[in-house]
Amino acid sequence: MDEYHKFSDQYLERLVDKFEALQEQKDDIDCEYSAGILTLETPNGKYIINKQPPNKQIWLSAPESGPKRYDFVIESEGQDAKEGTGSGKWIYLRDGSNLSDLLQTEIGVDMSDM
């Protein structure tokens, strides 16, 4: 469970930074982060992103793509990789889509540095 909190908190904190930067650039964007719930108001509608610790997921409600539940999936470099050197992504297991890719497509927020 500790890894879940570490990865989800890092991701949400970075996302808050990105959304706040976007908010400073555009008048029609409003970002709020409170009690573990990240809300982003855009001209296309409201995005809500929050942690779901019992499921070890990040949940998204988006006006374009709808609700999705993302699991943290660790990708390794291969069998010869050292333990703990793999990277991870928040993936919607039903279709294999990536939360960062969705945010890039729908909002224009680049999370590739995560």
Secondary structure, DSSP 8 states (H G I E B T S, - for coil): -HHHHHHHHHHHHHHHHHHHHHHHH-TT-EEEEETTEEEEEETTEEEEEEEEGGGTEEEEEETTTEEEEEEEEEE-S-TTS-TT--EEEEEETTTTEEHHHHHHHHH----TT-
